[in-house]
Amino acid sequence: MEIKTRTLAPTQDGINDAAEILRSGGLVGFPTETVYGLGGDARNDHAVARIFAAKGRPHFNPLIVHVPDLATAQTYAVFNDQALALAAQFWPGPLTMVLPLRHDAGLSPLVTAGLDSVAIRVPAHPLARALLRAFGGPLAAPSANPSGRISPTRADHVLAGLSGRIEAVLNAGACDVGVESTIIGLLDTPALLRPGGVPVEALEAALAMPLASGGSAEKPNAPGQLASHYAPAAGVRLNVTTPRTGEVWVGFGPDCAGAALSLSPTGDLVAAAAALFHTLRLADEMAQSAGIAFAPIPETGLGRAINDRLRRAAAPRP
């Protein structure tokens, strides 16, 4: 049965309405500093199952738990010294840590895909933090879009993909960071599970050690590891300096004067990350069957997260 999806204002009344929906087992799209998340009570099996159903997401793919502060996070996950050090430096912010699950956490096993670990973060967006405080519990919140498709950085992106499947979306405009959180595994050797809003170089500096590579598309232990993800309808080619006839060329930097769109004409990686998903949507609307071509992006800083998303967008579709 189709649901009438409400758009809520970023006011105390809107926050209170969203919190009440969540307490009743409903789903709410809400802004974080990275992308819009699709929130549901992480302790409620039915609410979490509805997240998977609304997105069409495979149940073996874990969800990130969002909490308002470190003290709350410690009631769900076991923190070692490295995790505490990263939390002190990067929380609130776009960092997710995969940590051992506390035996008394009380989270739905659907959130962790039955694993004995949990992906958890403290978002920095003021509206997300206000919602978490008003709700008074942990929110399971993957990106608020159909599974495998382009992530939403604006409320209208959420409505375009999920209207009729969720109760509401809190509208707070565009997200600042624009790519999902960096995910680091701290179950043994610190490992990068997904590049994102915190540059890998900053994490390695904080830990005083290089990060190992971790995770797999076959048995993901964190979100964002599936080979095909963030996919538009049109095909995508990468590292293109000369586009094919009819392709929508998305530039980066000052040497792409002929590009139809640009992630950043000045080559600013922060601006490019913030613009990535909205630009990908625009390019998809323009491309029709001709395809999308992206200019090269440096594999440094936030460029690593941008390229990760673009490689998954360009991967063969299942």
Steps between C-alpha positions, in 0.01 A plus 500: 500500500637840405574742785441873485851639548512831687767768465585641843653841563835525684329642809440368850148400396640314199759325718234403754275361225791300357591361842140390559494323161821318592368399842195345329721288273486731198780614268633852458751639253727748676807705411850425619814688403575224246173396328137460606444189709192280524442470872320230692518379862809275508345296786175427313511197270194614307632852443838370383333246270303787350827685423619202296162471327474872418848504348488156342825436688647149541476381862864388512611864469539654852369842602669787683365588844483875570521627858528849654830460688788273600344400832195364317719324244678319784171339605486318165866439407828414674759775457874437522762775539526554123123540466489747790781703346322519163170590665671783690645642178231434237163480680256655441581460133506279189682203654341159561679238708431127484548371854415192706130491587419505872318185603231709669466758220134423429527585129298313240719226348385627160710814560824301529401234243547247780868592551661551841612847397316829450563803277440816704547876472412837653381735224593869504192648332310705761160377382610136513630552853179676605294212358710240681455685829125540447459134403711378790637187338731362229401545137593251230547724197636400162483758221141596419481368143411176320783251552785530253386834360635851536520619861281797602651832605172695496148430626358495147747219416350298787147563379590409141608153611295417809176702494214268582729258688590706808307722740699824477814690408650785701603767251815695588634576154820364349754293695842659550741206453309322224659152523429242768709454812838334498472153656792357695504149649654467846433136571871413474746689279349839407363466147338732248162353409369798301662835416281798573467838665810470721813468282698179552815705550345669807408164654845355439657806658275470806583131541868544406475197273377408152153353460460149364238423234192314615149388413364324195206525263413133563491525882472868591563593864409864439286697253629622163703190410282357223675511163212678323363793696403868459393409146316736261286362218759600239833326463805665652859526374787633711827688445376641170680795342327471160133403524315307232241671287183552701652411838440740787851594605544596866817698551731565791748786507576780254600278205142383428359812335279298266333295774120512528528488880785532748559365847728798562637734231785596735594143594380529861450146638281619790265675258510200266398259777212725602380522139557136399161333541292800391720538189469128429121536510509798264730314261269199506203720406697648211663178377200286406667210319823679404687440824698709749876561492696634797831681474789367714485573874819492713523194727585706809302641794129506422587399144536144626136500618379664177681242286368215715142614436562552129660155457196340662267713284688378192511132603299239309143486632380180669 
